[in-house]
């Protein structure tokens, strides 16, 4: 395959675009192994097709540097990259099939581990005192929060975390669905982070999620003179076999715990927080009121 003038133009244009993929976490051994295998297979198929890196880059519409990174296992390719590579290499779906392997490691390890636990849970008790819980955030609201982080995330990191949060929302679509309980702080529902338009979109989303039979949303008003959640957020996940895992900054420095005594403390705190908050029906009316004021 030759590189003509049109091909050169395509290369220049593609090199000006963002690279489609994510850097591999150097501490994530499983991801490193998967991405290295995918990259090696891509390189072997490219060489078998008689294509140099530059020729292949032009043919699929991406920069040479990205091709080198993917083939050396330093970057996780996005699905569209694998689809285009499959087409150019005439792999008849064998390269595109690697999307399933890549899908398992494309998110940060800590997010992936959490998502795996959420996928198995039959009940979740969730309280975040600082923000609308990640499972409840719209993509635009999540982007606004991530862009405010200091030191700042790169644009690539922002998009990767947003993709991960969107993927975690599959928990709402499971059948049978897990029982989900959320307690939200009033002040997190009043802050117009990213602008009032984003806040209105987020409040509308909460009202939609709250209509699901498996979901209970409760709001903790700011006028309460007692609050059991001052020690920080709480996450308690229960599984079909009766086991549980919990996490809170107040217990084991936020590390996941499964010891019965520590779990009892988290459940006790969460139960008191729920009792102090508005009921689900009162909370819905409260969110509707906030939406009307926004």
C-alpha positions as CSV (number, residue, x, y, z in Angstrom):
1,X,0.0,0.0,0.0
2,X,1.5,3.3,-1.0
3,X,1.2,6.7,0.8
4,X,-0.1,9.2,-1.8
5,X,-1.0,12.9,-1.3
6,X,-4.5,12.2,-0.1
7,X,-3.1,9.8,2.5
8,X,-0.7,12.4,3.7
9,X,-3.5,14.9,4.1
10,X,-5.5,12.3,6.1
11,X,-2.5,11.6,8.4
12,X,-2.0,15.3,9.1
13,X,-5.7,15.7,10.0
14,X,-5.7,12.6,12.2
15,X,-2.6,13.7,14.1
16,X,-4.4,16.9,15.1
17,X,-7.2,14.9,16.8
18,X,-7.2,13.5,20.3
19,X,-5.8,10.0,20.5
20,X,-8.7,7.4,20.9
21,X,-7.7,5.3,23.9
22,X,-6.5,5.4,27.4
23,X,-3.1,5.0,29.1
24,X,-2.7,1.7,30.9
25,X,-2.3,1.9,34.7
26,X,1.2,0.6,35.4
27,X,0.0,-1.0,38.7
28,X,-2.8,-2.9,37.0
29,X,-1.2,-6.2,36.2
30,X,-4.3,-7.8,34.6
31,X,-4.9,-4.8,32.3
32,X,-1.2,-4.7,31.3
33,X,-1.4,-8.4,30.3
34,X,-4.6,-8.0,28.4
35,X,-3.5,-4.9,26.5
36,X,-0.1,-6.4,25.7
37,X,-1.8,-9.4,24.2
38,X,-4.1,-7.3,22.1
39,X,-1.3,-5.1,20.9
40,X,0.9,-8.1,20.0
41,X,-2.0,-9.7,18.0
42,X,-2.5,-6.4,16.1
43,X,1.2,-6.1,15.3
44,X,1.4,-9.7,14.0
45,X,-1.7,-9.2,11.8
46,X,-0.4,-5.9,10.5
47,X,3.0,-7.5,9.6
48,X,1.3,-10.5,8.0
49,X,-0.6,-8.1,5.8
50,X,2.7,-6.5,4.7
51,X,1.9,-3.1,6.1
52,X,4.4,-0.8,7.7
53,X,3.3,1.2,10.7
54,X,3.0,4.4,8.7
55,X,0.9,2.7,6.0
56,X,-1.3,1.1,8.5
57,X,-1.8,4.4,10.4
58,X,-2.9,6.2,7.2
59,X,-5.2,3.3,6.3
60,X,-7.1,3.4,9.6
61,X,-7.0,7.2,9.9
62,X,-4.9,7.5,13.1
63,X,-1.4,8.7,13.9
64,X,1.7,6.5,13.9
65,X,2.4,7.3,17.5
66,X,-0.9,5.8,18.6
67,X,-0.3,2.7,16.5
68,X,3.1,2.2,18.2
69,X,1.6,2.7,21.7
70,X,-1.2,0.2,21.1
71,X,1.0,-2.4,19.5
72,X,3.5,-2.1,22.4
73,X,0.7,-2.5,25.0
74,X,1.1,1.1,26.4
75,X,-2.4,2.2,25.4
76,X,-5.9,0.7,25.5
77,X,-7.6,0.9,22.1
78,X,-11.1,2.1,21.8
79,X,-13.7,-0.1,20.1
80,X,-13.8,2.1,16.9
81,X,-10.0,1.6,16.5
82,X,-10.4,-2.2,16.6
83,X,-13.3,-2.1,14.2
84,X,-11.3,0.0,11.7
85,X,-8.2,-2.2,12.1
86,X,-10.4,-5.3,11.5
87,X,-11.6,-3.8,8.3
88,X,-8.2,-2.7,7.0
89,X,-6.5,-6.0,7.9
90,X,-9.4,-8.1,6.5
91,X,-9.6,-10.0,9.7
92,X,-13.2,-10.9,9.2
93,X,-14.2,-10.0,12.8
94,X,-11.3,-11.6,14.6
95,X,-9.7,-8.2,15.5
96,X,-13.1,-6.6,16.3
97,X,-13.8,-9.6,18.7
98,X,-11.0,-8.3,20.9
99,X,-13.3,-5.5,22.0
100,X,-14.7,-7.9,24.6
101,X,-11.3,-8.4,26.1
102,X,-10.5,-4.6,26.0
103,X,-13.9,-3.8,27.5
104,X,-12.9,-5.5,30.7
105,X,-9.9,-3.4,31.3
106,X,-10.7,0.0,29.8
107,X,-11.6,1.6,33.1
108,X,-9.3,2.4,36.1
109,X,-8.8,-0.6,38.3
110,X,-10.4,0.9,41.4
111,X,-13.5,1.7,39.4
112,X,-13.5,-1.7,37.7
113,X,-13.3,-3.5,41.1
114,X,-16.2,-1.4,42.4
115,X,-18.3,-2.1,39.3
116,X,-17.7,-5.8,39.7
117,X,-19.0,-5.7,43.3
118,X,-22.0,-3.6,42.3
119,X,-22.8,-6.1,39.5
120,X,-23.1,-8.9,42.1
121,X,-24.9,-7.0,44.9
122,X,-28.5,-7.6,45.7
123,X,-28.8,-4.6,48.0
124,X,-26.8,-1.4,48.3
125,X,-26.9,1.3,51.0
126,X,-25.2,4.5,49.7
127,X,-24.6,7.9,51.3
128,X,-22.3,10.6,49.9
129,X,-22.1,13.8,52.0
130,X,-20.2,15.8,49.4
131,X,-21.8,15.2,46.0
132,X,-24.7,13.5,44.3
133,X,-23.6,9.8,44.3
134,X,-21.8,8.7,41.2
135,X,-24.4,6.2,40.3
136,X,-27.0,9.0,40.2
137,X,-25.0,11.6,38.2
138,X,-25.8,12.5,34.7
139,X,-22.7,12.4,32.3
140,X,-22.8,16.2,32.0
141,X,-23.0,16.7,35.8
142,X,-20.2,14.2,36.3
143,X,-18.0,16.0,33.7
144,X,-18.6,19.3,35.6
145,X,-17.4,17.7,38.8
146,X,-14.4,16.1,37.3
147,X,-13.3,19.3,35.5
148,X,-13.3,21.1,38.9
149,X,-10.8,18.6,40.4
150,X,-7.4,20.0,41.5
151,X,-4.8,19.2,40.5
152,X,-6.7,19.0,37.2
153,X,-7.4,15.7,35.4
154,X,-6.4,15.6,31.7
155,X,-9.2,15.6,29.2
156,X,-8.4,11.9,28.6
157,X,-8.8,11.1,32.3
158,X,-12.1,13.0,32.5
159,X,-13.6,11.1,29.6
160,X,-12.4,7.8,30.9
161,X,-14.0,8.4,34.3
162,X,-17.2,9.5,32.7
163,X,-17.3,6.4,30.6
164,X,-16.7,4.3,33.7
165,X,-19.6,6.0,35.6
166,X,-21.9,5.5,32.6
167,X,-21.0,1.8,32.5
168,X,-21.8,1.4,36.2
169,X,-25.3,2.6,35.6
170,X,-26.1,-0.9,34.2
171,X,-26.9,-1.7,37.8
172,X,-30.3,0.0,37.3
173,X,-31.1,-2.3,34.3
174,X,-30.4,-5.6,35.9
175,X,-33.2,-8.2,36.2
176,X,-33.9,-8.8,39.0
177,X,-32.8,-5.4,40.1
178,X,-30.9,-4.9,43.3
179,X,-32.5,-2.9,46.1
180,X,-30.8,0.5,46.1
181,X,-31.0,3.1,48.9
182,X,-29.5,6.5,48.5
183,X,-29.3,9.4,51.0
184,X,-28.5,12.8,49.5
185,X,-27.6,16.0,51.2
186,X,-29.8,19.0,50.5
187,X,-26.8,21.3,50.0
188,X,-25.5,19.0,47.2
189,X,-28.8,19.5,45.4
190,X,-28.7,23.2,45.7
191,X,-25.2,23.9,44.4
192,X,-25.4,24.9,40.7
193,X,-22.2,23.2,39.8
194,X,-21.5,23.8,36.1
195,X,-24.5,26.1,35.9
196,X,-28.2,26.0,36.6
197,X,-29.0,24.2,33.4
198,X,-26.8,21.2,34.5
199,X,-28.4,21.3,37.9
200,X,-31.9,21.2,36.5
201,X,-30.9,18.3,34.3
202,X,-29.5,16.5,37.4
203,X,-32.6,17.1,39.5
204,X,-34.9,15.8,36.7
205,X,-32.7,12.7,36.5
206,X,-33.1,12.1,40.2
207,X,-36.8,12.3,39.9
208,X,-36.7,9.7,37.0
209,X,-34.5,7.3,38.9
210,X,-36.6,7.7,42.0
211,X,-39.6,6.3,40.2
212,X,-37.9,2.9,39.8
213,X,-39.4,0.3,42.1
214,X,-36.0,-0.9,43.3
215,X,-34.7,2.6,44.2
216,X,-35.3,4.7,47.3
217,X,-34.0,8.3,47.4
218,X,-34.0,10.3,50.6
219,X,-32.8,13.8,51.2
220,X,-31.1,15.0,54.4
221,X,-32.3,18.6,55.0
222,X,-29.9,21.2,56.2
223,X,-32.2,22.2,59.1
224,X,-31.6,19.0,61.0
225,X,-30.1,19.6,64.4
226,X,-28.8,16.0,64.6
227,X,-26.9,14.1,61.9
228,X,-25.2,10.7,62.1
229,X,-23.3,11.1,58.9
230,X,-20.8,13.7,60.0
231,X,-18.0,11.1,59.9
232,X,-18.2,10.7,56.1
233,X,-19.8,8.7,53.4
234,X,-21.0,5.1,53.7
235,X,-21.3,2.2,51.2
236,X,-22.7,-1.1,52.2
237,X,-23.1,-3.8,49.5
238,X,-24.9,-7.1,50.3
239,X,-24.6,-10.3,48.2
240,X,-26.9,-13.2,47.5
241,X,-24.8,-15.6,49.6
242,X,-25.4,-13.4,52.7
243,X,-21.9,-11.8,52.6
244,X,-21.4,-8.1,52.8
245,X,-18.7,-5.5,52.1
246,X,-18.7,-1.9,53.4
247,X,-16.6,1.2,53.1
248,X,-16.4,4.5,54.9
249,X,-13.7,7.1,55.7
250,X,-14.5,6.5,59.4
251,X,-13.8,2.8,59.3
252,X,-10.3,1.4,58.3
253,X,-9.4,4.7,56.6
254,X,-11.9,4.0,53.8
255,X,-10.7,0.6,52.8
256,X,-13.3,-2.1,52.0
257,X,-14.2,-4.1,55.1
258,X,-16.1,-7.4,55.6
259,X,-15.5,-7.9,59.4
260,X,-19.0,-8.3,61.1
261,X,-18.3,-5.7,63.8
262,X,-17.2,-3.0,61.4
263,X,-20.2,-3.8,59.1
264,X,-22.6,-3.5,62.1
265,X,-21.2,0.0,62.8
266,X,-21.8,1.1,59.1
267,X,-25.3,-0.4,59.0
268,X,-26.1,1.3,62.4
269,X,-24.9,4.7,61.1
270,X,-26.7,4.3,57.8
271,X,-29.9,3.3,59.5
272,X,-29.8,6.4,61.8
273,X,-29.1,8.6,58.8
274,X,-32.1,7.3,56.9
275,X,-34.3,7.8,60.0
276,X,-33.1,11.4,60.2
277,X,-33.7,12.1,56.5
278,X,-36.9,12.9,54.7
279,X,-39.0,9.9,53.7
280,X,-38.8,8.9,50.0
281,X,-42.1,10.6,49.3
282,X,-41.2,13.7,51.1
283,X,-37.8,13.7,49.3
284,X,-39.5,13.5,45.9
285,X,-41.6,16.5,46.8
286,X,-38.6,18.3,48.1
287,X,-36.6,17.7,44.8
288,X,-39.6,18.9,42.8
289,X,-39.7,22.1,44.9
290,X,-35.9,22.6,44.3
291,X,-36.4,22.1,40.6
292,X,-39.1,24.7,40.5
293,X,-36.8,27.2,42.3
294,X,-33.8,26.5,40.0
